[in-house]
Amino acid sequence: MDLEKLSVGYDRLYEEASDLLKKYNPCQFEEGVCINRRERYRGSPKNGCCGHCTHLSSEGCNTKALGCKFVVCEHLYDRFPELCSKLFGLREEAVDKIGVSVLACHINKEDFLYRIS
């Protein structure tokens, strides 16, 4: 297993997914609360899906966890079909080429590479 090749693939997919999420801004955070929490789950924890993650800081996510980029809540499917389609395509590539899936959510790059080596 070529860890350098996996690392490069991981970084590329992470950047592509990050760029898509920045471009579409699906979570639309306001004061630490995503649009889904504001519209549907009033009083829910702040920071949306990331609310209980150990990698979450006051500055946002403090690690590179590719699996997290593929987690989308139900409101995104109808509002952002193009984004979801592109993220799902990247997720399939991540699963096929480097073995990352949404099951790797909250697992940073270093831990992922360590676990598969």
N, C-alpha and C positions, 0 to 999 in steps of 0.2 A: 504494500500500500504506500503510495507516494504522498506523504503528508504535505509536502510543499505544494504539490498540484492541488490537493484538497483545500489547502489554506487559500491559495489564489482564487479558486472557484468560489469558496465561501465568501471571500471579500467582494468579489464581483457581484454575486447574487445579492449580498447584503446592501451594497451601494445601489444597485438597480431598484431593489424593493424600497429602500429609503427614499430614493429620488421620486418614485411613484407616489409614496405617501406624502411627501412634501408638496408635490405638484397638485394633488387632488385635495389634500387636507381634509380627509373624511371625518376625523374625530371632532374637528372644530372646537377645540378646547377654549373655554372661557373661565378664567379664575380656577383652573385645575379641574374643571368638570367638562366631560365630553358631551356632545349633542345628544347622544342616546340617553345618558343619565339625566340630562336636563329635561328632555321631552317625555321620557317614559318612566324613569325610576327616580323620582324626586326623593332626595334624602339619602341616596346611595353613596357609597364612598367616592371620593374624588379620584381623579386620574384614570377613569374608565377601566379597561381590562387590566391595566398595569397596577391598579390600586394596592395590591398586597405583595407585589414583587420585591424581593430583597435587593434587586439592582436599581430600584427607583430612588432617586434623590430629589432634592428640591430643584435641581437643575434638569430633571428628566431622567431618562435611562442613562446609566453610567457604564454600560457594557455593550458588547456587540453580540446580540443573540438573534441569529437569522430566523429561527423558528418563530419568534414573536412577530416578525414582520408579516407572517402569513395568517395570523389570527385576525379574523374580521367578525364583528358582531352583525346580527341580523339586519340592522337598519342599512348597512352598506350595500346589500345586494340590489335593492331597488333604486337607491339613490346614486350609486356609483357602479353600474354594471361594467363599464369599460375598465375601471380600476380593478374590480374583482377578477375579471377575466385575465388581466395582465398578471396580477398577483398569483392566481391559480396556475398560470403558465410557468411562472418562476418557481412556484412550489413544486410542480411536477419535475422541473429540471433539477431542483435541489434534491429531491428524493432519488431521482434516477442517477444523477452524477456523483453526489457526495453523501447521500444517506441522511440528509436533514429533513425532518418533517415537523408538523406542528407539535408532535410529541416532544420535540426538542425545545419547546417553549421554556423560557427562563434559564436555558443552559447557554453559557457564553461560549465563544469560539474556542478558547483554550481548553475548557472542560470537554467540549465536543471532540476536539482533536485528540485529547488524552484518552477519552473513552473508546475511540475507534482504533487507536494505535495498538 
